[in-house]
């Protein structure tokens, strides 16, 4: 195998560095799809490479060599990974699979709980107004999704701003944004280097909803003002807890403090005060090339491993 086998383990670092610029420069819907697909592809490629490296340690075990009738010296000569590196790769792969499975279980449980909570909300309409004095608004996943707005939030906004808020939450519901954040978080669970990418997806779905609200009302300045006022009202409101299911589904991705960017609300407001972003083919092409390089490197590593095992088997039978 060639040292290119390590490329899929390094590309997520580039993706993490590029996530925020991509989130800010591309149309939100395009950025969301791009970031989610990138996260999935890189998580799969890096996991595949860890599996390939771990397999090189497995085939060096004398019992495995004898059962496969393979030549140990041929494997050692053709494999660039040392035994400690291969063992470390196996440990990392096991940890990644364990963490990803736990994340999948917890996310599925949270979505199921949110669906039950959405069904149990009073009334038959999509929008539910609660008597809570704290300012809050959120969308609960379900069949269908339900929008919860508190009385405190309604009092904090003017009538036109309420329309922006409703359009924003309806965009979350109609576009099923919780599915995008779910997939991105699962990819980040499998590869922690992708956590900034998952955090960027959390931002782009909000921007997606912001742009939908601005388009629905036809007034970008009104949308910016409504987003800012809603955020200020929620910050100034008395402490409260969202229902556990809502908190689990809607909670932000946690990233280390040193990696956290500036607050997302000012960025969202500033974006609404500018013209809508346009697609940038160069950025899309660069992102596609990076993902393709990682995928091709993983496939090439698998091909090289297969060739190495075939050569070791031929030498072992000679």
C-alpha positions, 0 to 999 in steps of 0.5 A, a space after each residue: 500500500 502507498 502512504 496515500 492511505 493516510 489522505 482520508 484521515 487528513 482531509 477532514 482537517 481541511 473540511 473543518 477549516 473550510 466549513 465556516 467559509 462555505 457556510 457564509 459564502 454559499 446559498 444556505 440550502 446549497 451549503 447545507 447539502 454540501 456540508 452534510 454530503 461532505 461529512 458523510 463521505 469523509 466519515 465513511 472514507 476515514 472509517 474505511 481507511 482505519 479498517 484497512 490499516 487495522 486489517 494489516 495488523 490482523 493479517 500479521 498474526 501468525 495464526 491468520 498467516 498460516 490459515 490464509 497461507 500467506 507470506 509474512 515477509 511479503 506483507 511486512 515489506 509491502 505494508 507502510 503501516 507499522 504494527 503499532 499504527 495498525 493496532 492504533 487504527 483498529 482501536 480508533 475504528 472500534 471507538 468510532 463505531 461505538 460512539 457512532 452507534 451510541 449517537 444513533 441510538 440517542 438521536 433516534 430516541 430523541 426524535 421518537 420522543 419529540 414525535 410523541 411530544 408533537 402529537 401530544 401538543 394541544 390543538 390540531 393546527 401546526 402552530 401551538 402557542 403556550 402561556 409561557 412568559 419566557 420568549 421562545 420558539 422552536 419546531 418539534 419533529 414529528 408527523 407532522 412537525 409542530 411549531 411551538 411559540 410562547 406568549 412571551 415571544 409573541 409579546 416581544 415582536 410586532 405583528 410583521 415580525 411575528 410573520 417572519 418568525 412563523 415563516 422561519 419555523 415553517 421553513 424548518 418544518 417543511 424542509 425537515 432540517 432536523 434530518 440534515 443536522 441528525 446526519 451531520 451529527 452522526 458523521 461527527 460522532 464517527 469522526 470528531 474532526 468533523 464536528 466543526 462541519 456539523 456545527 456549520 450545518 446547524 448554522 446553515 439550516 438557520 440561515 436557510 430558514 432565515 432566507 425562506 422567511 425573508 423571501 416569504 415576507 419580501 423584506 430582508 431588513 424586516 427579517 433581520 430585525 425580527 431575528 435580532 429581536 427574537 434572539 434578544 428576547 430569548 436572551 433576556 427572558 427568565 431561565 426556563 427549560 425546553 422539554 427534554 425531547 426538544 432540547 435533545 433534538 435542537 441542541 447545538 453541537 458541542 465543540 471545544 471553546 477554542 474552536 467556537 466561532 463568533 455568535 451565529 445570530 449577528 452573522 445571520 442578521 448581517 447576512 440578511 442585511 446583504 443581498 442573498 448569496 449566489 452559488 460559487 462554482 469554484 468553491 463547490 468544485 474545490 469541495 468536490 475535489 477534496 471529497 473525491 480525493 479522499 474517496 479515491 485514496 480509500 479505494 486505492 488503499 483497498 485495492 493495494 491491500 487486496 493486491 498485497 494479500 494476493 501476492 502474500 498468498 502466492 508467495 506463501 504457496 510457492 
